[in-house]
Structures are given as structure tokens and as C-alpha cells.
Amino acid sequence: MNDGRVVSNFIAQALRGEPITIYGEGNQARSFCYVSHLINGLTSIFFTESIHQLINIGNPKPITTRELASEIIRLTNSKSKIVFLPLPSDNPRDHEPDISKVIEILDWELKISREEGLKRTIEDAQRQLNAK
């Protein structure tokens, strides 16, 4: 937690009841894929000898950072408020992978929804906070 990544930071802030900090207006789109599902896709690509091209893996359904913050507040039942800070000039605008090749070649698809992945991550974060 507090590692500079948006999901873990938002969850930690929400669980602690702190304001959730968003840089800019929160319109930047991000795409999230649960780690075990991502590893499964990477492993499948690694062990398929016939693949000799660039392939994206990820979630093709982006969410804005403002929507993500609201979803995490809802899932944690937090009373945190969202605060907006200036957007750093080097902040990427949008992330949305084109996963058409991995679907075509490996029949890979998302099996863990963003909400389910967030619930699992929130449970883990809660355990970490309770252990302190």
C-alpha cells in the first residue's frame, strides 16, 4: 500500500477514511486486469511456440480514475471524499489495450471482472491494515 499505484493508493485511503486524491479532473482512463489472470495469459503466450508477434493482454474496458475512486469508495463502504490535485505534466492520458490478437490466437478472455479483482484486493489490503 502507498506504493504510488492508483488502485492500492485509493484502497488504502478509502480503508483509512482519508480523502482519495485524484490528479487532474479524473478523466484519465485506465485499464485494470487482476494479476493472476494476467499471469495466466502471459504463461499461455510464453508456451505457445507459434506466436512471433506483439500481443497485448489486459482489460479492454477502461475506467476513469474518478469512476475507479467512486467504485472503491462503494466497495469499501468508505466515507472518504474525493479531492483533486493538479495533474502532473507527464501523466499519461489513457490506457486501453487492444486484445484482439490474444483472443484470436489463444481464445483468451477476461475471467475476473474489475469489481471482483477489486474486492479481492480490498480484502488483502484490509488484512494488511489489521495486521499492523
C-alpha positions in Angstrom: 0.0 0.0 0.0 1.0 3.6 -0.6 3.3 2.4 -3.4 2.3 5.1 -5.9 -0.1 2.9 -7.8 -3.6 4.2 -8.2 -5.5 1.1 -7.1 -3.5 0.4 -3.9 -3.4 4.1 -3.0 -7.2 4.5 -3.5 -7.9 1.4 -1.5 -5.6 2.4 1.4 -7.0 5.9 1.5 -10.6 4.5 1.5 -10.0 2.0 4.2 -8.4 4.6 6.4 -11.2 7.1 5.7 -8.7 9.5 4.2 -9.5 11.7 1.2 -8.9 9.9 -2.1 -6.5 12.0 -4.2 -7.1 12.3 -7.9 -4.7 14.1 -10.1 -6.4 16.3 -12.7 -10.2 16.1 -13.1 -10.2 12.3 -13.0 -10.9 11.8 -16.7 -7.8 9.8 -17.4 -8.8 6.3 -18.5 -7.1 3.3 -17.0 -7.4 -0.4 -17.7 -7.0 -3.0 -14.9 -6.5 -6.7 -15.1 -6.3 -8.9 -12.0 -2.7 -10.2 -11.6 -3.4 -13.9 -11.6 -5.4 -13.6 -14.8 -2.7 -11.5 -16.4 -0.1 -14.2 -15.4 -2.3 -16.9 -16.9 -2.4 -15.0 -20.2 1.4 -14.4 -20.2 2.1 -18.0 -19.4 -0.2 -19.1 -22.3 1.7 -16.9 -24.7 5.1 -18.0 -23.4 4.3 -21.7 -24.0 2.8 -21.2 -27.5 5.7 -21.6 -29.9 3.8 -20.4 -32.9 3.5 -16.8 -31.7 6.1 -14.4 -33.2 4.4 -11.1 -32.9 3.5 -8.4 -30.3 0.4 -9.2 -28.3 -1.4 -7.1 -25.7 -3.0 -8.7 -22.6 -5.3 -6.7 -20.3 -8.7 -5.4 -19.8 -10.2 -3.7 -22.9 -12.8 -1.9 -20.7 -11.2 1.2 -19.3 -12.5 3.2 -16.4 -11.7 6.8 -15.5 -9.8 7.5 -12.3 -12.9 9.3 -10.9 -15.1 6.3 -11.6 -12.5 4.0 -10.0 -12.3 6.1 -6.9 -16.1 6.0 -6.6 -16.2 2.3 -7.1 -13.6 1.7 -4.4 -15.5 4.0 -2.0 -18.6 1.9 -2.7 -16.9 -1.4 -2.3 -15.2 -0.4 0.9 -18.2 1.4 2.4 -15.9 4.3 3.0 -16.9 7.8 3.9 -13.8 9.1 2.1 -14.3 12.2 -0.1 -12.5 12.7 -3.4 -10.1 15.6 -3.7 -8.5 16.8 -6.9 -4.9 17.9 -7.2 -3.0 19.4 -10.2 -2.3 16.8 -12.9 1.5 16.2 -13.4 2.6 17.1 -16.9 4.0 13.5 -17.5 0.7 11.8 -16.6 -0.4 9.5 -19.4 -3.9 10.3 -20.6 -5.5 6.9 -21.5 -4.6 3.2 -21.3 -6.7 0.8 -23.3 -5.1 -2.4 -24.7 -6.2 -3.9 -28.0 -6.5 -7.6 -27.0 -8.0 -8.8 -30.3 -4.8 -10.8 -31.2 -4.7 -12.7 -27.9 -8.4 -13.5 -28.2 -7.9 -14.7 -31.8 -4.8 -16.7 -31.3 -5.3 -18.1 -27.8 -9.0 -17.7 -27.2 -8.0 -15.7 -24.1 -10.6 -13.7 -22.3 -11.1 -11.9 -19.0 -12.4 -14.3 -16.3 -12.1 -12.0 -13.3 -14.1 -8.8 -13.6 -12.6 -5.5 -12.4 -15.1 -5.5 -9.5 -14.2 -9.0 -8.4 -10.5 -8.2 -8.6 -11.0 -5.0 -6.6 -12.9 -7.0 -3.9 -10.0 -9.5 -3.6 -7.5 -6.6 -3.4 -9.6 -4.8 -0.8 -9.8 -8.0 1.3 -6.0 -8.3 1.1 -5.4 -4.7 2.0 -7.8 -4.9 4.9 -5.8 -7.9 6.2 -2.6 -5.9 5.9 -4.0 -3.0 7.8 -5.4 -5.2 10.5 -2.0 -6.9 11.0 -0.3 -3.6 11.8 
